[in-house]
Protein backbone atom coordinates (compact mmCIF):
# COMPACT_ATOMS: atom_id res chain seq x y z
CA UNK A 1 0.00 0.00 0.00
CA UNK A 2 2.28 2.85 -1.18
CA UNK A 3 0.22 5.55 0.57
CA UNK A 4 1.35 7.44 3.65
CA UNK A 5 -1.17 7.75 6.47
CA UNK A 6 -1.09 8.89 10.07
CA UNK A 7 -3.37 9.06 13.07
CA UNK A 8 -3.00 10.47 16.57
CA UNK A 9 0.14 11.87 18.17
CA UNK A 10 3.78 10.90 17.69
CA UNK A 11 7.19 12.58 17.92
CA UNK A 12 8.60 14.52 15.00
CA UNK A 13 11.73 12.35 14.87
CA UNK A 14 11.70 8.56 14.71
CA UNK A 15 13.25 6.50 17.52
CA UNK A 16 13.37 9.41 19.96
CA UNK A 17 11.83 9.91 23.39
CA UNK A 18 8.06 10.44 23.45
CA UNK A 19 7.10 11.58 26.93
CA UNK A 20 3.59 11.21 28.38
CA UNK A 21 1.94 14.41 29.70
CA UNK A 22 2.03 13.05 33.28
CA UNK A 23 5.54 11.61 32.98
CA UNK A 24 6.90 8.30 31.73
CA UNK A 25 7.26 7.25 28.12
CA UNK A 26 5.15 5.97 25.27
CA UNK A 27 6.59 2.79 23.72
CA UNK A 28 7.53 2.70 20.04
CA UNK A 29 6.89 -0.39 17.88
CA UNK A 30 8.00 -0.95 14.31
CA UNK A 31 5.24 -2.74 12.41
CA UNK A 32 6.96 -3.83 9.20
CA UNK A 33 6.86 -6.35 6.38
CA UNK A 34 9.46 -8.42 4.55
CA UNK A 35 12.04 -7.87 7.24
CA UNK A 36 13.13 -4.25 7.23
CA UNK A 37 12.67 -3.96 3.47
CA UNK A 38 8.91 -3.74 2.89
CA UNK A 39 6.23 -1.30 3.95
CA UNK A 40 6.27 -0.32 7.60
CA UNK A 41 4.54 1.84 10.18
CA UNK A 42 5.71 3.12 13.54
CA UNK A 43 3.17 2.98 16.36
CA UNK A 44 3.39 4.45 19.86
CA UNK A 45 1.79 2.54 22.75
CA UNK A 46 0.63 3.56 26.21
CA UNK A 47 2.10 0.28 27.55
CA UNK A 48 4.83 -2.02 26.31
CA UNK A 49 3.26 -4.19 23.56
CA UNK A 50 5.25 -7.23 24.71
CA UNK A 51 3.54 -8.20 27.97
CA UNK A 52 2.42 -11.82 27.64
CA UNK A 53 0.92 -13.08 30.90
CA UNK A 54 -0.06 -16.58 29.87
CA UNK A 55 -0.49 -18.98 26.95
CA UNK A 56 -3.65 -20.92 27.66
CA UNK A 57 -3.80 -23.50 24.89
CA UNK A 58 -2.90 -24.20 21.29
CA UNK A 59 -4.89 -26.21 18.77
CA UNK A 60 -4.80 -27.01 15.07
CA UNK A 61 -7.07 -25.33 12.52
CA UNK A 62 -5.38 -26.82 9.49
CA UNK A 63 -7.92 -27.68 6.79
CA UNK A 64 -8.47 -31.33 5.93
CA UNK A 65 -7.68 -32.03 2.30
CA UNK A 66 -10.13 -34.11 0.25
CA UNK A 67 -8.41 -33.79 -3.16
CA UNK A 68 -4.69 -33.10 -3.16
CA UNK A 69 -4.08 -33.18 -6.91
CA UNK A 70 -7.16 -31.96 -8.73
CA UNK A 71 -8.15 -31.87 -12.42
CA UNK A 72 -11.91 -31.49 -11.96
CA UNK A 73 -13.79 -28.22 -12.41
CA UNK A 74 -15.98 -27.62 -9.36
CA UNK A 75 -19.00 -25.54 -8.41
CA UNK A 76 -19.41 -24.86 -4.70
CA UNK A 77 -22.77 -23.58 -3.44
CA UNK A 78 -21.38 -21.08 -0.98
CA UNK A 79 -24.65 -19.92 0.57
CA UNK A 80 -25.24 -23.49 1.75
CA UNK A 81 -22.43 -22.99 4.26
CA UNK A 82 -24.11 -23.02 7.66
CA UNK A 83 -23.73 -19.85 9.75
CA UNK A 84 -21.90 -19.93 13.07
CA UNK A 85 -21.97 -17.51 15.97
CA UNK A 86 -18.21 -17.20 16.46
CA UNK A 87 -16.20 -15.30 13.84
CA UNK A 88 -13.27 -17.72 13.71
CA UNK A 89 -15.46 -20.82 13.90
CA UNK A 90 -17.46 -19.54 10.94
CA UNK A 91 -14.39 -19.34 8.67
CA UNK A 92 -14.10 -22.45 6.50
CA UNK A 93 -11.23 -23.06 4.09
CA UNK A 94 -12.38 -24.21 0.65
CA UNK A 95 -9.27 -24.20 -1.55
CA UNK A 96 -5.65 -24.09 -0.38
CA UNK A 97 -2.05 -24.28 -1.54
CA UNK A 98 1.33 -23.29 -0.11
CA UNK A 99 0.67 -19.64 -0.94
CA UNK A 100 -2.89 -18.94 0.13
CA UNK A 101 -6.14 -20.13 1.66
CA UNK A 102 -9.45 -19.27 -0.02
CA UNK A 103 -12.51 -19.58 2.16
CA UNK A 104 -16.02 -18.60 3.14
CA UNK A 105 -17.52 -17.39 6.40
CA UNK A 106 -21.02 -16.73 7.69
CA UNK A 107 -20.60 -15.24 11.18
CA UNK A 108 -23.79 -14.33 13.01
CA UNK A 109 -22.18 -12.39 15.84
CA UNK A 110 -19.47 -9.79 16.28
CA UNK A 111 -15.98 -10.68 17.43
CA UNK A 112 -15.92 -8.97 20.83
CA UNK A 113 -14.96 -11.65 23.40
CA UNK A 114 -11.34 -11.78 22.23
CA UNK A 115 -8.93 -10.19 19.77
CA UNK A 116 -7.53 -11.88 16.67
CA UNK A 117 -4.17 -11.72 14.93
CA UNK A 118 -3.04 -13.65 11.87
CA UNK A 119 0.72 -13.95 12.32
CA UNK A 120 1.28 -15.79 9.04
CA UNK A 121 -0.88 -14.21 6.37
CA UNK A 122 -2.28 -10.96 5.09
CA UNK A 123 -6.06 -11.21 4.86
CA UNK A 124 -8.45 -10.01 2.19
CA UNK A 125 -12.07 -10.14 3.37
CA UNK A 126 -14.78 -9.39 0.80
CA UNK A 127 -18.12 -8.33 2.29
CA UNK A 128 -20.90 -10.03 0.32
CA UNK A 129 -23.59 -9.54 2.94
CA UNK A 130 -23.38 -7.49 6.09
CA UNK A 131 -22.41 -4.13 7.48
CA UNK A 132 -20.31 -3.03 10.41
CA UNK A 133 -16.92 -1.87 11.59
CA UNK A 134 -13.44 -3.38 11.52
CA UNK A 135 -11.73 -2.33 14.77
CA UNK A 136 -7.92 -2.52 14.75
CA UNK A 137 -4.91 -1.40 16.75
CA UNK A 138 -4.28 1.25 14.06
CA UNK A 139 -7.82 2.60 13.80
CA UNK A 140 -11.29 1.59 12.68
CA UNK A 141 -12.75 1.08 9.20
CA UNK A 142 -16.51 1.00 8.43
CA UNK A 143 -17.59 -1.61 5.89
CA UNK A 144 -20.66 -2.63 3.90
CA UNK A 145 -21.75 -4.75 0.93
CA UNK A 146 -19.09 -4.83 -1.78
CA UNK A 147 -16.12 -3.77 0.34
CA UNK A 148 -12.73 -5.42 0.31
CA UNK A 149 -10.91 -5.24 3.64
CA UNK A 150 -7.12 -5.66 3.41
CA UNK A 151 -5.62 -6.58 6.79
CA UNK A 152 -1.82 -6.95 6.90
CA UNK A 153 -0.43 -9.86 8.90
CA UNK A 154 0.22 -9.02 12.51
CA UNK A 155 -2.65 -6.54 12.81
CA UNK A 156 -4.68 -7.17 15.97
CA UNK A 157 -8.36 -6.72 15.25
CA UNK A 158 -11.97 -7.26 16.17
CA UNK A 159 -14.94 -7.08 13.82
CA UNK A 160 -18.36 -5.70 14.72
CA UNK A 161 -21.45 -6.47 12.65
CA UNK A 162 -24.61 -4.37 12.60
CA UNK A 163 -26.31 -7.34 10.94
CA UNK A 164 -26.93 -11.02 11.71
CA UNK A 165 -26.90 -12.28 8.12
CA UNK A 166 -23.27 -11.89 7.11
CA UNK A 167 -21.56 -13.61 4.18
CA UNK A 168 -17.82 -13.20 3.64
CA UNK A 169 -15.39 -14.43 0.98
CA UNK A 170 -11.81 -14.32 2.20
CA UNK A 171 -8.26 -15.03 1.09
CA UNK A 172 -5.29 -15.49 3.41
CA UNK A 173 -2.03 -14.75 1.60
CA UNK A 174 1.50 -15.61 2.70
CA UNK A 175 2.76 -12.76 0.47
CA UNK A 176 1.63 -9.13 0.91
CA UNK A 177 -1.26 -7.66 -1.09
CA UNK A 178 -0.41 -4.78 -3.40
CA UNK A 179 -2.24 -2.86 -6.09
CA UNK A 180 -0.89 -3.80 -9.55
CA UNK A 181 2.46 -2.30 -10.51
CA UNK A 182 1.27 -1.32 -13.98
CA UNK A 183 -1.28 1.05 -12.44
CA UNK A 184 1.43 3.09 -10.69
CA UNK A 185 4.36 5.34 -11.48
CA UNK A 186 7.87 4.90 -10.07
CA UNK A 187 6.98 6.58 -6.78
CA UNK A 188 3.81 4.52 -6.33
CA UNK A 189 1.11 7.02 -7.31
CA UNK A 190 -1.76 5.56 -9.32
CA UNK A 191 -1.68 6.61 -12.95
CA UNK A 192 -4.45 8.17 -15.02
CA UNK A 193 -5.32 4.91 -16.78
CA UNK A 194 -5.74 2.97 -13.50
CA UNK A 195 -9.29 1.75 -12.80
CA UNK A 196 -9.18 3.31 -9.32
CA UNK A 197 -7.07 5.84 -7.42
CA UNK A 198 -6.04 6.84 -3.92
CA UNK A 199 -9.32 8.69 -3.34
CA UNK A 200 -11.15 5.36 -3.44
CA UNK A 201 -9.36 3.77 -0.48
CA UNK A 202 -11.14 3.64 2.87
CA UNK A 203 -8.42 4.50 5.37
CA UNK A 204 -8.41 3.86 9.14
CA UNK A 205 -10.01 6.56 11.28
CA UNK A 206 -11.31 6.76 14.84
CA UNK A 207 -8.14 5.63 16.61
CA UNK A 208 -9.06 3.96 19.90
CA UNK A 209 -6.57 4.43 22.73
CA UNK A 210 -7.29 2.22 25.75
CA UNK A 211 -5.21 2.63 28.89
CA UNK A 212 -6.29 -0.60 30.56
CA UNK A 213 -4.55 -3.38 32.46
CA UNK A 214 -6.02 -6.83 33.01
CA UNK A 215 -6.39 -10.09 31.10
CA UNK A 216 -6.87 -9.61 27.36
CA UNK A 217 -7.25 -12.73 25.23
CA UNK A 218 -5.68 -12.65 21.76
CA UNK A 219 -6.11 -15.64 19.46
CA UNK A 220 -3.05 -15.79 17.25
CA UNK A 221 -3.00 -17.89 14.08
CA UNK A 222 0.45 -19.25 13.25
CA UNK A 223 1.51 -22.27 11.18
CA UNK A 224 -1.97 -23.75 11.08
CA UNK A 225 -2.46 -23.38 14.82
CA UNK A 226 -4.49 -21.06 17.02
CA UNK A 227 -2.59 -19.99 20.13
CA UNK A 228 -4.65 -18.41 22.91
CA UNK A 229 -2.42 -15.78 24.48
CA UNK A 230 -3.30 -13.54 27.43
CA UNK A 231 -1.80 -10.03 27.38
CA UNK A 232 -1.52 -7.78 30.41
CA UNK A 233 -2.76 -4.63 28.66
CA UNK A 234 -5.43 -3.73 26.12
CA UNK A 235 -4.17 -4.33 22.55
CA UNK A 236 -5.73 -1.07 21.34
CA UNK A 237 -3.47 1.26 23.32
CA UNK A 238 -1.86 3.11 20.39
CA UNK A 239 -1.69 6.87 20.97
CA UNK A 240 -0.52 7.54 17.43
CA UNK A 241 1.21 6.08 14.38
CA UNK A 242 2.37 6.86 10.88
CA UNK A 243 3.67 4.94 7.89
CA UNK A 244 2.69 2.78 4.96
CA UNK A 245 1.64 -0.54 6.54
CA UNK A 246 -1.95 -0.51 7.78
CA UNK A 247 -5.38 -2.01 7.08
CA UNK A 248 -7.64 -0.34 4.53
CA UNK A 249 -10.84 -0.86 2.59
CA UNK A 250 -11.84 -0.58 -1.05
CA UNK A 251 -15.33 -0.88 -2.53
CA UNK A 252 -15.75 -3.06 -5.60
CA UNK A 253 -18.32 -0.46 -6.70
CA UNK A 254 -15.47 2.05 -7.12
CA UNK A 255 -13.64 -0.13 -9.65
CA UNK A 256 -13.97 1.58 -13.05
CA UNK A 257 -14.02 -1.09 -15.78
CA UNK A 258 -11.71 -0.95 -18.78
CA UNK A 259 -13.54 -1.79 -22.00
CA UNK A 260 -12.63 -2.08 -25.69
CA UNK A 261 -13.89 -2.76 -29.20
CA UNK A 262 -13.31 -6.50 -28.73
CA UNK A 263 -13.36 -8.69 -25.64
CA UNK A 264 -10.75 -7.66 -23.08
CA UNK A 265 -8.65 -10.28 -21.24
CA UNK A 266 -9.01 -10.82 -17.46
CA UNK A 267 -5.98 -8.66 -16.48
CA UNK A 268 -8.04 -5.51 -17.20
CA UNK A 269 -10.13 -6.46 -14.16
CA UNK A 270 -7.13 -6.87 -11.84
CA UNK A 271 -7.51 -5.18 -8.46
CA UNK A 272 -4.77 -6.66 -6.24
CA UNK A 273 -1.67 -8.74 -6.76
CA UNK A 274 0.74 -10.75 -4.68
CA UNK A 275 3.86 -12.65 -5.68
CA UNK A 276 1.77 -15.82 -6.02
CA UNK A 277 -1.75 -14.87 -7.21
CA UNK A 278 -3.91 -12.02 -8.48
CA UNK A 279 -7.39 -10.77 -7.55
CA UNK A 280 -9.77 -9.34 -10.16
CA UNK A 281 -13.11 -7.51 -9.86
CA UNK A 282 -15.81 -8.08 -12.47
CA UNK A 283 -18.23 -5.16 -12.31
CA UNK A 284 -21.15 -3.76 -14.35
CA UNK A 285 -19.75 -2.51 -17.64
CA UNK A 286 -20.43 -1.88 -21.31
CA UNK A 287 -19.71 -4.73 -23.66
CA UNK A 288 -17.33 -4.61 -26.60
CA UNK A 289 -18.40 -2.25 -29.39
CA UNK A 290 -16.86 -3.76 -32.54
CA UNK A 291 -19.78 -4.43 -34.95
CA UNK A 292 -18.96 -8.13 -34.94
CA UNK A 293 -17.78 -8.45 -31.35
CA UNK A 294 -18.53 -11.50 -29.21
CA UNK A 295 -19.13 -10.23 -25.67
CA UNK A 296 -18.78 -13.67 -24.07
CA UNK A 297 -15.22 -14.62 -23.03
CA UNK A 298 -13.38 -16.84 -25.46
CA UNK A 299 -12.37 -20.38 -24.49
CA UNK A 300 -8.99 -20.41 -22.82
CA UNK A 301 -6.58 -22.84 -21.22
CA UNK A 302 -5.28 -22.35 -17.72
CA UNK A 303 -1.71 -23.33 -18.45
CA UNK A 304 -0.11 -21.57 -15.50
CA UNK A 305 -2.87 -20.99 -12.96
CA UNK A 306 -6.01 -22.21 -11.25
CA UNK A 307 -8.97 -19.86 -11.67
CA UNK A 308 -11.45 -19.28 -8.86
CA UNK A 309 -14.58 -17.16 -9.40
CA UNK A 310 -16.80 -16.01 -6.55
CA UNK A 311 -20.17 -14.85 -7.86
CA UNK A 312 -21.60 -11.87 -6.00
CA UNK A 313 -24.56 -10.43 -7.85
CA UNK A 314 -26.22 -9.81 -11.21
CA UNK A 315 -26.57 -11.87 -14.36
CA UNK A 316 -23.52 -14.05 -15.00
CA UNK A 317 -23.61 -14.06 -18.78
CA UNK A 318 -20.94 -16.67 -19.48
CA UNK A 319 -22.36 -19.42 -17.23
CA UNK A 320 -25.66 -21.25 -16.81
CA UNK A 321 -27.39 -21.83 -13.46
CA UNK A 322 -25.05 -19.61 -11.45
CA UNK A 323 -26.37 -18.00 -8.27
CA UNK A 324 -25.13 -15.64 -5.58
CA UNK A 325 -22.43 -17.13 -3.39
CA UNK A 326 -21.40 -19.82 -5.88
CA UNK A 327 -17.70 -20.53 -6.35
CA UNK A 328 -16.33 -22.10 -9.50
CA UNK A 329 -12.87 -23.64 -9.76
CA UNK A 330 -11.30 -24.07 -13.20
CA UNK A 331 -8.01 -25.93 -12.63
CA UNK A 332 -4.92 -25.69 -14.75
CA UNK A 333 -4.49 -28.42 -17.35
CA UNK A 334 -7.86 -28.26 -19.14
CA UNK A 335 -9.50 -25.44 -21.14
CA UNK A 336 -12.72 -23.77 -20.08
CA UNK A 337 -15.01 -21.13 -21.48
CA UNK A 338 -18.63 -20.06 -21.81
CA UNK A 339 -21.35 -22.59 -21.11
CA UNK A 340 -23.07 -24.03 -24.19
CA UNK A 341 -25.26 -21.33 -25.73
CA UNK A 342 -23.72 -18.48 -23.72
CA UNK A 343 -21.53 -17.26 -26.57
CA UNK A 344 -24.48 -17.13 -28.96
CA UNK A 345 -26.73 -15.44 -26.38
CA UNK A 346 -24.18 -12.71 -25.75
CA UNK A 347 -24.10 -11.43 -29.34
CA UNK A 348 -25.94 -8.17 -29.67
CA UNK A 349 -25.99 -7.36 -25.95
CA UNK A 350 -24.53 -4.00 -24.97
CA UNK A 351 -23.74 -4.41 -21.29
CA UNK A 352 -23.71 -6.59 -18.18
CA UNK A 353 -24.67 -6.08 -14.55
CA UNK A 354 -22.53 -8.94 -13.18
CA UNK A 355 -20.50 -8.60 -10.01
CA UNK A 356 -17.84 -11.18 -9.15
CA UNK A 357 -14.41 -11.63 -7.56
CA UNK A 358 -11.76 -13.77 -9.25
CA UNK A 359 -8.60 -15.24 -7.74
CA UNK A 360 -6.02 -16.74 -10.10
CA UNK A 361 -3.32 -18.71 -8.29
CA UNK A 362 0.01 -19.61 -9.88
CA UNK A 363 0.19 -22.94 -8.01
CA UNK A 364 -2.53 -25.61 -8.13
CA UNK A 365 -5.16 -25.55 -5.41
CA UNK A 366 -6.10 -28.45 -3.18
CA UNK A 367 -9.76 -29.01 -2.33
CA UNK A 368 -10.83 -29.30 1.31
CA UNK A 369 -13.42 -31.56 2.87
CA UNK A 370 -15.48 -28.47 3.71
CA UNK A 371 -15.54 -27.61 0.00
CA UNK A 372 -16.66 -31.08 -1.02
CA UNK A 373 -19.64 -30.66 1.27
CA UNK A 374 -20.78 -27.74 -0.92
CA UNK A 375 -19.87 -29.25 -4.32
CA UNK A 376 -22.71 -29.80 -6.80
CA UNK A 377 -20.89 -32.86 -8.21
CA UNK A 378 -21.79 -32.16 -11.84
CA UNK A 379 -20.19 -28.88 -12.85
CA UNK A 380 -17.22 -30.43 -14.63
CA UNK A 381 -19.68 -31.90 -17.18
CA UNK A 382 -21.44 -28.58 -17.84
CA UNK A 383 -19.70 -27.94 -21.18
CA UNK A 384 -21.10 -31.12 -22.76
CA UNK A 385 -23.88 -30.28 -25.24
Secondary structure as UniProt FT lines:
FT   STRAND          5..8
FT   TURN            14..15
FT   TURN            21..22
FT   STRAND          27..32
FT   TURN            34..37
FT   STRAND          40..45
FT   TURN            49..50
FT   STRAND          52..60
FT   STRAND          65..67
FT   STRAND          74..77
FT   HELIX           78..80
FT   HELIX           87..90
FT   STRAND          92..96
FT   STRAND          100..105
FT   STRAND          111..118
FT   STRAND          122..129
FT   STRAND          132..136
FT   TURN            137..138
FT   STRAND          139..143
FT   TURN            145..146
FT   STRAND          147..151
FT   TURN            153..154
FT   STRAND          156..161
FT   STRAND          167..173
FT   HELIX           181..183
FT   TURN            186..187
FT   TURN            192..193
FT   HELIX           198..200
FT   STRAND          201..203
FT   STRAND          213..222
FT   TURN            223..224
FT   STRAND          225..233
FT   STRAND          238..243
FT   STRAND          248..251
FT   HELIX           252..254
FT   HELIX           266..269
FT   STRAND          270..273
FT   STRAND          277..282
FT   STRAND          285..286
FT   TURN            291..292
FT   STRAND          300..301
FT   STRAND          306..313
FT   TURN            317..318
FT   TURN            324..325
FT   STRAND          326..330
FT   TURN            332..333
FT   STRAND          335..336
FT   TURN            340..341
FT   HELIX           342..346
FT   TURN            347..348
FT   STRAND          351..352
FT   STRAND          355..361
FT   STRAND          366..368
FT   HELIX           369..372
FT   TURN            373..374
FT   HELIX           379..381
FT   TURN            382..383
//
